[in-house]
Amino acid sequence: MPVALTPSPLQAKSISRPELSVEVKTIDPLTSSSEWDKLVSTHPDATIFHSAAWAKVLNRTYGHQPFYLHISNAAGLAGLIPLMEIRSAITGRRGICLPFSDACPPLVFNVNGSDVAHEEIMRVARERKWKYFELRGGDEMMPTSAFPAETFYGHSLSLAPPLEDLWHRFSSSVRRGIRKAVKSGLKIQITADRDSILQFFKLHAKTRRRHGLPPQPLAFFLSIYEEMIKAGHGFVVLARKESRVVSAAVFFKLGRNALYKFGASDHAFQDLRGNNLTMWEGIKCLAQGGCHRLHLGRTSVDNDGLRHFKMGWGTTEEKLNYFIYDLATGGWRKESRGGLRFQHKIFGNLPLSVNRLAGALVYPHLD
């Protein structure tokens, strides 16, 4: 298992620019988690991806090195920028804000924060000799010269209305699915124990192979349990038919913002609509726990089935743009970074154990 990397000299720097009234320092979220999280919690758009817990998951699983920037100016706190460096002999060295995160734009606190944030990201990128850096989301803070290299759909649901009102906002097919799952005798368990993550992973590995993809390594989900779920930042919803788990979902939360991050199901029991029930039970748990907003993660623009499923919950749809600045060309890319492209037929036909091994081998090189 990868271990935390020794902080580079950059992480010990505090840069002051009196002529611009700007000061930049780095905070290591691995050793100063409470300091970082306290600052993050003051921004209304902060999500679990901005947290120190998520940084620890990525570092613990893949060994990615954090470069988390704290920027202040005359007006006070100007920006918080979580960056991680991915180093790979296959895919090269680059900086991402943040890898394996649906959306994690820099948190900007005042009008001058955006300009300073871009300058500092560029400085780190040059010092670290990155091929490129990538920002996921944050259209409003991007310079006019930037255009997205990749676009996804994002869907969010307000949890503020009473549950009865939420129910009536769902599409008729979603409500029918929930009723069918209940009538089918599915039993729900909402838990934060380690066994629930193991149960989820079994379904996750099967689901990924069915879609022609390798699963993220088991170490990733065990890190999620240790750093996030165990610390109260999430839970697992399991739907059982008698003793068999037929559907599962993983939810994260930070403050009043929540995220539906992972879902998986047993294809043999698809007709029982377990996915509908696990989502509904997760929504109820979050709403009753004081969360005001649930994001359902990113969706590829060509995945009509998943998009339709998420829209059926009465969500608001948005475009989620990723921006990539190429240091070699000195400009914003007009297309995605490329990298490894999975051959769906190959992965879909591999034995489950081999497909799991493939995931453990390739994911450290991805983001």
FENUR-V463846 format. One record per residue. N is the residue number from 1. RES is the residue in one letter. PHI is phi as a letter, one per 30 degrees, with the letter a starting at -180 (NA if undefined). OMEGA is omega in whole degrees, 0 to 359 (* if undefined). Layout:
[[N	RES	PHI	OMEGA] [N	RES	PHI	OMEGA]]
This chain:
[[1	M	NA	179] [2	P	d	179] [3	V	c	181] [4	A	d	179] [5	L	d	177] [6	T	d	181] [7	P	e	179] [8	S	d	177] [9	P	e	180] [10	L	e	184] [11	Q	d	179] [12	A	c	185] [13	K	d	166] [14	S	b	187] [15	I	c	180] [16	S	c	177] [17	R	b	185] [18	P	e	182] [19	E	d	179] [20	L	c	184] [21	S	h	182] [22	V	b	174] [23	E	b	181] [24	V	b	173] [25	K	b	177] [26	T	c	177] [27	I	b	178] [28	D	d	183] [29	P	d	180] [30	L	d	182] [31	T	c	181] [32	S	b	186] [33	S	d	182] [34	S	d	178] [35	E	d	181] [36	W	d	183] [37	D	d	179] [38	K	d	178] [39	L	d	181] [40	V	e	184] [41	S	d	180] [42	T	d	179] [43	H	c	185] [44	P	d	183] [45	D	c	180] [46	A	d	177] [47	T	b	181] [48	I	d	179] [49	F	d	178] [50	H	d	188] [51	S	d	175] [52	A	d	180] [53	A	d	179] [54	W	d	176] [55	A	e	180] [56	K	d	177] [57	V	d	183] [58	L	d	179] [59	N	d	182] [60	R	d	183] [61	T	d	190] [62	Y	c	182] [63	G	i	180] [64	H	d	186] [65	Q	c	181] [66	P	d	170] [67	F	b	185] [68	Y	c	188] [69	L	c	175] [70	H	c	184] [71	I	c	176] [72	S	b	176] [73	N	b	185] [74	A	e	181] [75	A	d	180] [76	G	j	179] [77	L	d	184] [78	A	c	182] [79	G	a	173] [80	L	b	186] [81	I	b	176] [82	P	d	178] [83	L	b	173] [84	M	b	179] [85	E	c	174] [86	I	c	178] [87	R	c	184] [88	S	b	176] [89	A	d	182] [90	I	c	186] [91	T	c	174] [92	G	i	181] [93	R	c	179] [94	R	a	179] [95	G	c	182] [96	I	b	176] [97	C	b	355] [98	L	b	179] [99	P	d	178] [100	F	h	181] [101	S	b	183] [102	D	d	178] [103	A	a	180] [104	C	a	181] [105	P	d	172] [106	P	e	177] [107	L	c	183] [108	V	c	187] [109	F	c	177] [110	N	b	192] [111	V	d	181] [112	N	c	185] [113	G	d	184] [114	S	d	182] [115	D	d	180] [116	V	d	180] [117	A	d	180] [118	H	d	178] [119	E	d	184] [120	E	d	176] [121	I	d	179] [122	M	d	180] [123	R	d	180] [124	V	d	181] [125	A	e	180] [126	R	d	180] [127	E	d	182] [128	R	d	180] [129	K	h	177] [130	W	d	172] [131	K	d	180] [132	Y	a	168] [133	F	b	185] [134	E	b	176] [135	L	c	184] [136	R	c	184] [137	G	j	177] [138	G	i	181] [139	D	e	186] [140	E	d	182] [141	M	c	183] [142	M	d	176] [143	P	d	183] [144	T	d	181] [145	S	d	184] [146	A	d	172] [147	F	b	187] [148	P	d	174] [149	A	d	182] [150	E	a	182] [151	T	b	175] [152	F	b	169] [153	Y	c	170] [154	G	b	180] [155	H	b	179] [156	S	b	184] [157	L	b	175] [158	S	d	179] [159	L	c	183] [160	A	d	181] [161	P	d	173] [162	P	e	183] [163	L	e	179] [164	E	d	178] [165	D	d	177] [166	L	e	181] [167	W	e	183] [168	H	d	175] [169	R	d	179] [170	F	d	176] [171	S	d	180] [172	S	d	180] [173	S	d	177] [174	V	d	180] [175	R	d	178] [176	R	d	179] [177	G	d	179] [178	I	d	180] [179	R	d	180] [180	K	d	179] [181	A	d	179] [182	V	d	181] [183	K	d	180] [184	S	d	177] [185	G	i	178] [186	L	d	179] [187	K	c	185] [188	I	c	173] [189	Q	b	176] [190	I	c	190] [191	T	b	177] [192	A	b	180] [193	D	c	186] [194	R	d	181] [195	D	d	180] [196	S	d	176] [197	I	d	178] [198	L	d	177] [199	Q	d	178] [200	F	d	185] [201	F	d	178] [202	K	e	178] [203	L	d	181] [204	H	e	181] [205	A	d	179] [206	K	d	181] [207	T	d	180] [208	R	d	179] [209	R	d	178] [210	R	d	178] [211	H	c	179] [212	G	i	181] [213	L	b	173] [214	P	d	178] [215	P	d	168] [216	Q	e	184] [217	P	d	177] [218	L	e	180] [219	A	e	178] [220	F	d	182] [221	F	d	175] [222	L	d	175] [223	S	d	176] [224	I	e	178] [225	Y	d	185] [226	E	d	188] [227	E	c	187] [228	M	b	184] [229	I	d	179] [230	K	d	181] [231	A	d	177] [232	G	i	181] [233	H	c	179] [234	G	l	180] [235	F	a	180] [236	V	c	175] [237	V	c	179] [238	L	c	174] [239	A	c	183] [240	R	c	167] [241	K	c	191] [242	E	h	183] [243	S	c	187] [244	R	c	176] [245	V	d	184] [246	V	c	178] [247	S	a	180] [248	A	a	178] [249	A	b	179] [250	V	c	179] [251	F	c	174] [252	F	c	177] [253	K	a	174] [254	L	b	185] [255	G	i	180] [256	R	c	178] [257	N	c	182] [258	A	b	184] [259	L	b	168] [260	Y	d	189] [261	K	c	184] [262	F	b	173] [263	G	b	179] [264	A	a	182] [265	S	a	176] [266	D	d	186] [267	H	d	181] [268	A	d	181] [269	F	c	184] [270	Q	e	184] [271	D	d	180] [272	L	d	178] [273	R	i	179] [274	G	d	179] [275	N	d	178] [276	N	d	183] [277	L	d	180] [278	T	d	178] [279	M	d	181] [280	W	d	180] [281	E	d	175] [282	G	d	178] [283	I	d	180] [284	K	d	181] [285	C	d	181] [286	L	d	181] [287	A	d	179] [288	Q	d	179] [289	G	c	175] [290	G	j	177] [291	C	d	182] [292	H	c	185] [293	R	b	177] [294	L	b	175] [295	H	c	184] [296	L	c	175] [297	G	i	184] [298	R	d	178] [299	T	b	177] [300	S	d	185] [301	V	d	180] [302	D	c	179] [303	N	c	185] [304	D	d	182] [305	G	d	180] [306	L	d	178] [307	R	d	180] [308	H	d	179] [309	F	d	183] [310	K	d	179] [311	M	d	180] [312	G	d	181] [313	W	c	179] [314	G	i	183] [315	T	d	170] [316	T	c	183] [317	E	c	178] [318	E	b	172] [319	K	d	179] [320	L	c	186] [321	N	c	174] [322	Y	c	183] [323	F	c	182] [324	I	b	177] [325	Y	c	182] [326	D	c	182] [327	L	d	182] [328	A	d	182] [329	T	c	181] [330	G	i	180] [331	G	a	181] [332	W	d	181] [333	R	d	178] [334	K	c	178] [335	E	b	186] [336	S	d	186] [337	R	d	182] [338	G	i	181] [339	G	i	182] [340	L	d	175] [341	R	c	183] [342	F	d	173] [343	Q	c	189] [344	H	e	182] [345	K	d	180] [346	I	d	183] [347	F	d	181] [348	G	d	182] [349	N	c	179] [350	L	d	171] [351	P	e	186] [352	L	e	182] [353	S	d	179] [354	V	d	178] [355	N	d	176] [356	R	d	178] [357	L	d	178] [358	A	d	178] [359	G	d	179] [360	A	d	182] [361	L	d	188] [362	V	c	187] [363	Y	d	176] [364	P	d	181] [365	H	c	185] [366	L	c	178] [367	D	a	*]]
